[in-house]
């Protein structure tokens, strides 16, 4: 009788401990993250170690994983489309520069709050200012946009039907056309424009008009199929991002990495600098 009672107690203790063991086993020790490998100041390939990504989002994610005791590997996988494909497959755990769009909700869990707000602003030269209150004020003007810039389905349809937007290959080309008066405005996100323009000496004098024609948010996002995706990781990243945003850390990291990119590219001649979008 005593033996049977002891066996039942051991069995009950064993069953009660299974969930705890499962949780412990499911808490991964290493995170693999990626993102667009030419997206300064958020992410780009390290010139000294091209097998890794650096930038503001890499710094923020490293700060977060250090805080919760996880190892981090920032792995370059290609452009934004290639990076999303790797994360969607579950081969990579985190997309570090995930723009919030509805079609990606099926494959990504977005961490809130965002790393940054991405506003598409109207940029003009001070000699060519014009009255601006909303996108309809651009209808009769010649504008430029860098090829590959995300406009969103709704604004892209509006631009196609109502605006004169010339798609250009690089940010440098667009800025030079604006400077020379070949176009009257440029649509561009300010953080990336500043990073691209600063080392080329093309930033001074530009005027940004508001309100933005389009506003999006950029997040850390965890793949649905990642073995690391679980309530603990999602909760910890959300908690830390809330603290970081309250302390102004993401904006500070962005500004530091604008300077970092500019320093890395300052010695390159303007015609050979890497300025593609």
C-alpha positions in Angstrom: 0.0 0.0 0.0 2.8 2.4 0.9 4.7 1.5 -2.2 1.6 2.2 -4.4 1.0 5.5 -2.7 4.7 6.5 -3.3 4.5 5.6 -7.0 1.3 7.6 -7.4 3.0 10.6 -5.8 6.1 10.3 -8.0 3.8 10.1 -11.1 1.8 13.2 -10.1 5.0 15.2 -9.4 6.4 14.1 -12.8 3.2 15.2 -14.6 3.2 18.5 -12.8 6.7 19.2 -13.8 6.2 18.6 -17.5 4.8 22.1 -18.4 7.7 23.8 -16.6 10.2 21.6 -18.4 8.5 22.3 -21.7 8.6 26.0 -21.2 12.3 25.9 -20.2 13.1 23.8 -23.3 11.1 26.1 -25.5 13.0 29.2 -24.4 15.7 29.4 -27.1 19.2 30.6 -26.3 20.0 32.2 -29.7 18.2 34.5 -32.0 19.0 34.8 -35.7 17.8 38.0 -37.2 18.0 39.7 -40.7 16.7 42.6 -42.7 17.4 44.6 -45.8 21.2 44.7 -46.2 21.3 48.2 -47.8 18.9 50.2 -45.7 20.9 52.8 -43.7 20.6 54.0 -41.0 18.5 51.0 -40.0 20.5 48.1 -41.4 23.4 47.6 -43.8 26.3 45.2 -44.3 29.4 45.9 -42.1 32.2 47.0 -44.5 34.7 45.4 -42.2 32.7 42.2 -41.7 30.3 41.8 -44.7 28.9 38.6 -43.2 27.0 40.6 -40.5 24.5 43.4 -40.4 25.0 46.7 -38.5 22.8 49.7 -38.0 20.3 51.2 -35.6 17.9 48.2 -35.6 20.8 45.8 -35.0 22.0 47.9 -32.1 18.4 48.0 -30.6 17.9 44.3 -31.0 21.3 43.5 -29.5 20.5 45.7 -26.5 17.2 43.8 -26.1 18.7 40.3 -26.4 21.5 41.1 -24.0 18.9 42.3 -21.5 17.0 39.0 -21.6 20.1 36.7 -21.9 19.9 35.6 -25.5 22.7 35.4 -28.1 22.1 37.4 -31.3 23.4 36.8 -34.8 22.6 39.5 -37.4 22.7 37.6 -40.7 22.6 39.4 -44.1 20.3 37.6 -46.5 19.9 40.2 -49.3 17.4 42.9 -50.0 14.1 43.5 -48.2 12.3 40.9 -50.3 14.9 38.2 -49.7 15.1 39.0 -46.0 11.3 38.7 -45.7 11.4 35.3 -47.5 14.0 34.0 -45.1 12.0 35.0 -42.0 8.7 33.8 -43.5 10.2 30.4 -44.0 11.2 30.2 -40.3 14.9 29.7 -41.2 15.5 33.1 -39.6 13.8 34.1 -36.3 13.4 37.9 -36.5 13.0 40.5 -39.2 14.6 43.5 -37.6 13.2 46.2 -40.0 9.7 44.9 -40.6 7.4 47.6 -42.0 3.8 47.0 -40.8 1.7 45.9 -43.8 -1.4 43.8 -43.7 -0.2 41.1 -46.1 2.7 40.2 -43.7 0.5 39.5 -40.7 0.1 35.9 -41.9 3.8 35.2 -41.3 5.0 37.7 -38.8 4.2 38.7 -35.2 5.0 42.4 -35.0 6.5 43.7 -31.7 4.9 46.9 -30.5 5.7 49.8 -30.0 7.6 50.3 -33.3 11.3 51.1 -33.7 10.5 54.1 -35.9 7.8 55.9 -37.8 8.5 56.2 -41.5 7.0 59.3 -43.0 7.2 59.9 -46.8 7.8 63.6 -46.9 7.8 66.1 -49.7 11.4 67.5 -50.1 12.1 70.7 -52.0 14.9 73.2 -52.5 14.5 76.5 -50.7 14.5 78.4 -54.0 11.5 76.4 -55.3 9.1 76.4 -52.3 5.4 76.1 -53.2 2.2 76.2 -51.2 1.6 72.7 -49.8 -1.2 71.4 -47.5 -1.8 67.9 -48.8 -1.0 65.5 -51.7 -3.5 67.2 -54.1 -1.1 70.2 -54.1 1.4 68.0 -56.0 -0.9 67.3 -59.0 0.5 69.9 -61.4 4.2 69.5 -60.4 7.0 67.3 -61.6 8.3 65.0 -58.8 10.8 62.2 -58.3 10.9 59.0 -56.3 13.6 56.4 -55.9 12.8 53.1 -57.6 11.7 50.4 -55.1 10.2 52.9 -52.6 7.2 51.5 -50.9 4.1 53.6 -51.5 1.3 51.4 -50.2 -1.5 50.2 -52.4 -3.8 53.2 -51.9 -1.2 55.9 -52.4 0.5 54.1 -55.3 -2.9 54.1 -57.1 -3.3 57.8 -56.4 0.2 58.6 -57.6 -0.4 56.5 -60.8 -3.6 58.4 -61.7 -2.9 61.9 -60.4 0.8 62.7 -59.9 3.8 63.2 -62.2 6.4 61.1 -60.4 9.7 60.1 -62.2 11.2 56.9 -60.8 15.0 57.3 -60.4 17.7 54.7 -59.7 19.4 56.2 -56.7 18.8 58.7 -53.9 21.9 60.7 -55.2 20.4 61.0 -58.7 17.1 62.2 -57.2 18.8 64.7 -55.0 20.9 66.1 -57.9 17.9 66.5 -60.1 16.1 68.3 -57.3 19.2 70.5 -56.8 19.4 71.3 -60.5 15.7 72.1 -60.8 14.9 69.2 -63.1 12.2 68.1 -60.7 10.2 70.2 -58.3 10.0 67.8 -55.3 11.2 64.5 -54.1 9.2 62.0 -52.0 11.5 60.3 -49.5 11.6 59.0 -45.9 13.8 61.5 -43.8 16.0 59.1 -41.8 17.2 57.2 -44.9 17.4 60.4 -47.0 19.6 62.0 -44.3 21.9 59.0 -44.2 22.3 58.9 -48.0 22.7 62.6 -48.5 25.0 63.6 -45.6 28.2 62.0 -46.8 27.6 63.4 -50.3 27.1 67.0 -49.2 23.6 67.1 -50.6 21.6 67.6 -47.5 22.1 71.3 -46.7 19.3 73.6 -47.8 16.7 70.9 -48.3 13.3 71.7 -46.9 10.8 69.0 -45.8 7.1 69.8 -46.2 4.4 68.4 -44.0 2.1 66.6 -43.6 3.6 63.4 -45.0 1.9 61.8 -48.0 2.3 58.4 -46.4 3.1 57.2 -42.9 4.2 53.7 -41.9 5.8 52.1 -38.8 8.9 49.9 -38.7 9.1 47.1 -36.1 11.0 44.1 -34.9 8.9 41.1 -36.0 9.1 37.4 -35.1 8.4 34.7 -37.7 5.4 32.6 -37.0 7.4 29.5 -37.9 10.4 30.4 -35.7 11.2 27.9 -33.0 11.8 30.8 -30.7 8.4 32.4 -31.1 6.4 32.2 -27.9 4.6 34.4 -25.3 7.8 34.9 -23.3 9.9 36.3 -26.1 7.1 38.4 -27.6 6.3 39.8 -24.1 9.9 40.6 -23.2 10.6 42.3 -26.5 7.4 44.4 -26.2 8.3 45.3 -22.6 11.8 46.4 -23.6 10.7 48.3 -26.7 8.2 50.2 -24.5 11.0 51.1 -22.1 13.4 52.1 -25.0 10.8 54.3 -26.7 10.0 56.1 -23.4 13.8 56.8 -23.0 14.3 58.0 -26.6 16.7 55.2 -27.3 15.6 54.3 -30.8 15.8 57.8 -32.1 19.2 58.2 -30.5 20.4 55.0 -32.2 19.1 56.2 -35.5 21.0 59.5 -35.2 24.2 57.7 -34.2 23.9 55.4 -37.1 23.3 58.2 -39.6 26.7 59.5 -38.4 28.2 56.0 -38.6 27.1 55.5 -42.2 28.3 59.0 -43.1 31.7 58.4 -41.6 32.1 55.1 -43.5 31.2 56.7 -46.8 32.6 60.2 -46.4 35.9 59.4 -48.2 34.2 57.9 -51.3 33.8 60.2 -54.3 30.2 61.1 -55.0 30.1 59.3 -58.3 31.2 56.0 -56.8 29.5 56.1 -53.3 26.9 53.4 -52.7 23.7 55.4 -52.7 21.2 53.0 -54.2 17.8 52.9 -52.3 
